[in-house]
């Protein structure tokens, strides 16, 4: 199966779901009043999916890997901010655990894709 659109990438879909969850929890009453923090968290979680998409549409594996690395950094930022949200009592332990599972899953999948791209002799179309 050839993947020709970033929307078909499982890691992009997973990053999008994380972004949706973050958006939902940041709309909670107490949390929503922390405008700067809410903006930071939504921005970092959105950056994960956006960098996967941008990297996919670049010309070659090296650029894709670069954008996946940025995505991985945004994932770490999101994960750290999730702990801050929990410590500030904006999210529950269940929400914290869910977000930690999601960010860890993305870390593993992004790393695996980077490894795949580094070892691939295909340099143009990413997957076929």
C-alpha positions as MATLAB code, in Angstrom:
seq = 'XXXXXXXXXXXXXXXXXXXXXXXXXXXXXXXXXXXXXXXXXXXXXXXXXXXXXXXXXXXXXXXXXXXXXXXXXXXXXXXXXXXXXXXXXXXXXXXXXXXXXXXXXXXXXXXXXXXXXXXXXXXXXXXX';
ca = [
       0.000    0.000    0.000;
       1.370    3.368   -0.992;
       0.873    6.289    1.353;
       0.726    9.463   -0.660;
      -0.963   11.839    1.820;
       0.068   12.712    5.349;
      -3.557   12.163    6.404;
      -3.020    8.437    5.809;
      -0.135    8.197    8.285;
      -1.127    6.451   11.514;
       1.191    8.672   13.578;
      -0.441   11.796   12.144;
      -3.892   10.409   13.010;
      -2.698    9.584   16.515;
      -1.189   13.062   16.929;
      -4.471   14.577   15.761;
      -6.366   12.599   18.409;
      -3.960   13.825   21.079;
      -4.558   17.382   19.892;
      -8.333   16.873   20.171;
      -8.024   15.520   23.714;
      -5.820   18.444   24.739;
      -8.286   20.907   23.228;
     -11.156   19.274   25.148;
      -9.416   19.343   28.527;
      -8.208   22.918   28.111;
     -11.818   24.036   27.703;
     -12.609   22.943   31.260;
     -13.727   25.905   33.372;
     -10.786   26.302   35.753;
      -8.198   25.434   33.104;
      -9.676   27.649   30.380;
      -8.960   30.790   32.413;
      -5.200   30.162   32.168;
      -4.974   31.699   28.705;
      -1.199   31.583   28.252;
      -0.882   28.027   29.532;
      -3.842   26.852   27.433;
      -2.304   28.496   24.377;
       1.074   26.859   25.064;
      -0.411   23.399   25.504;
      -2.633   23.631   22.439;
       0.268   24.985   20.409;
       2.715   22.254   21.400;
       0.216   19.452   20.821;
      -0.752   20.934   17.457;
       2.899   21.221   16.522;
       3.267   17.442   16.765;
       0.766   16.771   13.992;
       1.740   19.830   11.954;
       5.420   18.886   11.784;
       4.583   15.315   10.784;
       2.463   16.725    7.949;
       5.015   19.310    6.857;
       7.872   16.820    6.909;
       5.898   14.273    4.904;
       5.291   16.788    2.130;
       8.981   17.714    1.876;
      11.179   16.283   -0.848;
      13.237   13.659    0.884;
      13.853   11.532    3.932;
      16.422   13.865    5.494;
      13.933   16.722    5.660;
      11.173   14.389    6.861;
      13.461   13.137    9.636;
      14.246   16.739   10.617;
      10.543   17.558   10.952;
       9.882   14.306   12.827;
      12.593   15.346   15.285;
      10.843   18.685   15.780;
       7.575   16.808   16.241;
       9.237   14.620   18.859;
      10.401   17.754   20.701;
       6.872   19.161   20.635;
       5.655   15.845   22.004;
       8.085   16.166   24.931;
       6.942   19.738   25.543;
       3.311   18.604   25.557;
       4.131   15.780   27.946;
       5.873   18.163   30.350;
       2.972   20.610   30.200;
       0.553   17.788   30.982;
       2.399   17.233   34.256;
       2.130   20.972   34.967;
      -1.606   20.826   34.307;
      -1.950   17.905   36.712;
       0.166   19.606   39.378;
      -2.047   22.705   39.082;
      -5.092   20.437   39.506;
      -6.492   21.315   36.087;
      -6.699   17.674   35.019;
      -7.497   14.437   36.818;
      -5.166   11.508   37.365;
      -7.129    9.584   34.717;
      -6.608   12.406   32.197;
      -2.922   12.578   33.104;
      -2.480    8.840   32.599;
      -4.336    8.915   29.277;
      -2.202   11.776   27.980;
       1.011   10.108   29.166;
       0.060    6.903   27.347;
      -0.724    8.868   24.179;
       2.535   10.837   24.252;
       4.593    7.706   24.959;
       2.935    5.894   22.059;
       3.762    8.816   19.772;
       7.367    8.881   20.999;
       7.810    5.225   20.095;
       6.109    5.559   16.701;
       7.991    8.715   15.734;
      11.286    7.073   16.716;
      10.406    3.958   14.713;
       9.551    6.041   11.656;
      12.836    7.939   11.957;
      14.714    4.630   12.107;
      12.780    3.329    9.090;
      13.546    6.454    7.056;
      17.238    6.412    8.012;
      17.533    2.799    6.872;
      15.418    3.157    3.738;
      17.058    3.368    0.341;
      13.946    5.149   -0.962;
      14.538    8.888   -0.941;
      11.492   10.362   -2.699;
       8.044    8.903   -2.164;
       8.039    7.895    1.466;
       6.090    4.666    1.458;
       5.141    2.171   -1.203;
];
